[in-house]
């Protein structure tokens, strides 16, 4: 949540400066207190009045502006900031930051800041790949400053290559990662599976289910925003997976099992939110299709139970959490799965309850461990994800 966070936007002299007006507006809509500091060169691309209108705060440009309340403005703003984003960041300002130069309002604010700082380079592709610029960016990284990789595309100078500032949703994702939640999962490695698997019958048909991946995506995003290193193993979904997590796309249950197995030994917890098909076609009888005028006869074989398999070799300190979707006997069936599969926690939801299940933005779940049962009210999938992680962290103490 970014509500009530104080966010400072540093805008420098790049053509991409105009995009930051949209970012400032989006942050204000989320309830943030937004302050903008511009370099003099940036004012050639966008007027400070634009940012003052959008944020309701004076846009700072001149270090020696006499029209201010009596305080040391660059120090005061640096103290209030929860995070500072320099976007677009020119090669000039990156060089100043990397070498401790403070010769204008923006660089003095940056030098006085103790909060997280994020930099989004935007410049000509040849400038970006210049050895001096790359050395300066590496210096920033070594001092704990997050550098957002520029996108590849057509630049204002008509060159094509790296150097384009990412879109607003990417910048927002980095801001959320920096300050949306406390970093109580920092240093942890989390493995999340999401979405449906797809089991081919033939080159045209397949067996699948109604999972959209929304719940698993919410868990992956929540763990990332709380500081964890997240690997998301994603089935066939229509929606895009969350940004800033390591996403591995698979199709079949066998592929998902393989990727989970390869990654689990290095992880602290596995959260399986994917709706994996229980069966996969073993044999397709083409002759019978012809005789029955389109009706298929399919021999099925059961897929490997990923949770049961992984739980059989988990080490001390590793946690495995699964999901149970039931239409009756919710607690009884879920507790049975918890025990049979060797899980540390199971998240149970009744598909007959309004607001739960596939394709919606809310969920109604019960968190079940060996010693406790916690029924949660209807809430967003993001809220459910954080409650789930809270419970797993208590098990890990």
N, C-alpha and C positions, 0 to 999 in steps of 0.2 A: 504494500500500500504506500502510495506516495503522498497521500493527503497530509497536509500541514508540514511537509518537508520544505526546507528553504533551499532552493536550487539556483545557483548562479550560472548563467550562460555567458561564456566569453566568445565574442564574435569578432573575427579578424577579416582582413582585406582580401576575401576571395569571392568570386561570383556566386558561390553557393550560399553566401550570407543571407540571401533572401529567403531560403528555406527555413531558417531558424524562427521566422515569424510564425510559421505553422506549428513548430515545436513548442514555442512559448505559449501559444493559444491552447494546445493540447494539455500542457502541464497545468495551466490555470484551471481548465475544466476538471482536472483531477483533484483540485483543491490545494495545489502547491503555491508556495510563496516564491515568485519568480523575480529575480533581479538580473538585469542584463548589463554587461560591461563591454564596451566596444573600443576597438583601436580607431585612431583617426582615419586610417585607410578604409576601414569597414564602412564608415559613414558615406563613402563614395558609392557604395552599392545599395545601402538601405538606410533610410532616415531614422535617427533615434526616436523620433516621435511615434513611429510605428510600434516599437517595443513598449514605450511608455503607455500608449493607448491600450495595448493588449494586456500588460501586467499590472498597471496601476502604480508602478514604481518609476522613479527617475532613472533614466538610462545614463550610466556613468561613462564619460569619455575622457574628460580632462582631469588630470591629477590635481591641478591647482584651481579647480572651479571654486569660486568664492560663494556661489549660491547653494549653500548646504547647511544642515544642522551642525552644531559644533561637536564634532568628533573626528578622529582620524579615520576617514572614510574607508580607505583600503583595508585597514586593520579590522575595523568594525564589521565590514561585510564579510571578510575572511572568517571571522569568529562565528558569525551567524550561519554560515553556509553548511548544509549537510553534505553537499556534493557540488563540485564545479565541473562543468562540461565546456571544453573549448572546441567549438564547432561553428564554422569550419576553422581548422588550424592551418595557417600558412607555414611554409618552410622557415620564414623569418621568425615567427613567434615560437615555433618549435626549437629553433636554434637558441633563442633567448632563454627559454625555459630550461633547456639542457645545460646551460652554462651560467645559470644564476643571475641573469641580467634583468634588472627591473627599471625600465626607463619610461614606462607609461602606466596608466591606471590598471590595465589588465594584468601586466606582468608583476606589478607590486602586490595586487590582490593574491595572485598565484604564489608568490614567494612567502606571503604571510599566512597562507592557508595550512591548516592541519587536517582538513577533511579529505576524503577520497577525491582524486582528480582524474578526469577522463579526457582524452584528446582524440579528435577525429580529423586526421590529416585530409586536406583537399587541395590539390595542385596539379600542374602538368605532370604527365607520367614520367618524363625524363627528369624533372626536378625531384619527384618522389623517389626514384631509383638512384639519385645521386648519392655517392658514398658518404658525403658529409651529412646529408639528411638522414640516411639510414643509421649512421653512428649516433646522431642526436636522438633518434627515436629509441634506439637501444639503451641509451643513457636514461631516458625517461622510464623505460620498463624496469631497469635495474633499481630505480629509486621508487618503485611501487606505483607508478602512474600507468593507468590502463590505456592502451593504444588500440583504437578501433581500426581494423584493417579497412582500407578504402576499397570501393567496388571497382570492377572493371566495366568500362563503358565509353561512350563518346563524350569527350570533354568539351568545355566551352571553346577551346582553341581548335576544335575539330580533330585533334588527335584521338586515337582509340587506345585505351590501356588502363592500368591502375591509376587511381588518383581521384576518382569520383567519390564525393561524400555520400554515405549510405542514406537511405530514406528515413523518415521520421520514426517509423515503427522500430527500426534497428537502434536508433539513438535512445528511444524510450526503454527498450529492453536492457540496454547497458545501465541506464539510470536506475531502473528497478533492481537490477542485479547489485548495484552499489549500495543502495540505501533503503530499499523497500522493507526489508526484514532484518532482524538481528542475525548474525552469522554463527548460529549455534550448531551448524553442521559443517563448519569449515574444517577441511582436512579429511572429510569422509568421502568415500566413493560409493555411489549409489547406482544400482542397475534397475531400470524400469522397463517393463514390456507393456506395449499398448496396441490397441487396434485388433482387427480380426486377421486370422490366417486364412489362406486361400488354398484349397486342395484340388488340383486339376483332375477332372475326370477324363477329358480329352482336350484337344487344342481349343475347344470352344467353351465347354461347360466346366463348372467347378462347384465344390461344396464350401460354404462360408457361413457367416452369421451377421447379425445386425450391429455389431460393435462399431462405434465411430472413432474410438481412441481418445475421446474428450477427457475421460477420467484419468487415464494414464498420462496424457499430456499435461494435465493440471498438476499431477504428482511430480513429474519431471521438472516442470517449471518452478514449483514451490521449493523443491530440494535445491535447485540451482540458485534461486534467489536467497536461500538461507546458507549459501556458501559451499555446498557440496559439489564435487566433480561428478557429473551425471552422464551416464551412457543410456540412451533411449533406444530400445529395439522395437522398431515400428512395423506393424503389419500393413495391410493394404487399406489406407484411409483416404477419404476425400478432402479432409482438412489438413492444413500444413502443420507440421510438428513445431514445438516451441523453439525460439531462437536461443543461441548460446548453450546448447547442450550437444553432446556428441551423438548424432543420430545414425543408426544402422538400419537400413530398410531390408525387410525380408518378405517372403510370400508364404511359405509353408511352415507347418508346425515343426518339421524336421530342421529347417533352416534356423528357426527361432531357437530351438533346443541347442543347436551347434554354437550359435553366437553367445547364448547365455552361458553355456559350459565353458567356452573360451575366456569369458570375462569374469565369471563369478569368483574365482579364486583371489582376484585382486580387489574385490569389493567388500564393503562393510554390510551392505544389505541388498537383497533382491526384493522388488515389489512387482508382483505379476498382476497387472491390470488387464492384460490382453485376453480376449475371448478366443482361445485356441480351439480349433475343431477337435473333437474327440476321436473322429474317424477320418480315414483317408481312403480313397478308392484303391483297391489292390488290383482288380482286373476289370477291363471293359470289354463286354461281349458284343462285338459289332454284328454278328449274325442274328442274335436275338433281337437287336434293335430293328433290323429289317423285317423280321417275321412279325414283330408286334407293332409295326407301323409307328415307330417313334418311341415306344416305351423302352426304357433302359433296364437292364439287369446288371447290377453292380455288386461285386464282392467287396466288402469293407474290411479294413484291418484297423485296430485301435492304435492311436498315436501314443508316443511316449508321454507319460505324465511328467511334465517339466518340474513341477513343484516337488513331487515325491522323489524324483531322481536327484535334484539339486540338494534337497534336505538330507539325503542319505550320506553325503560327504561334506557337509558344511562343517567349518571349524568353529572352535569356541570364539565367541564375540561376533560371529556373523549371524545376521537375522534374515529370515525368509517370511515374507508376507504375501498372502494370496487373496483372491476375491471369490465370493460364493454368491451366485445368483440363483435364488430359489423362488418358487411359486407357492410352496407350502412347507410347513414345519421348518421355518427359517433357522431358529436357534438349534434345534435338534440336528438337522442335516449339516449345518455349518460347523458345529462342535465336533461332529463325527469326522468331517474333512480335516479339521485342524489337527486332530489326533492321528488319523490315518496317514496324512501326508507329512507329518513331522514339522508343522509350521510353528512359528513363534506368534503369529497373529493372522487372523482371517477377517476380512471386511465383508460383511454379509448385507445384501439388500434384497428386498422382496420386489420382484418385478411387477406385482399387482398393485403396489402402492403408488399413488399419484405423485409425480415429481421425481421418481427414481427410474433407473434403467438406462436404456440406450437412447442416444440422440438428443437428450435434453441437457440444459445447463445446470440443473440442480441434481441432488441425490439425497436419498434417505437411507442411512446405513447404520449398522451395529458393529462396533469394534469388539472382537472376541479374542481373548488370550486365554492361557491355561487357568489363570486365576481371576479373571475379571470379564464382565460384559458391560459395554457402554453403548447405550442406544442414543444416537444423535438425532436432533430434529431435522426437518428439511432445510438444506442450506446449499449454497453454490458449490460446484465441484472444486473450486479453488479453496473454499473454506474447509471442505471435507479433506482435501489433500493435506492441509496444514494440521488438522486434528489427527489425521493418520500418522503424520511424521512426529507430532508431539508424543503420541503413544509409543511409537517405536523407539524414540530417544529415551523414554523412561525405562524401557526394557533393556536398553544398552548400558544403563548405569550400574 
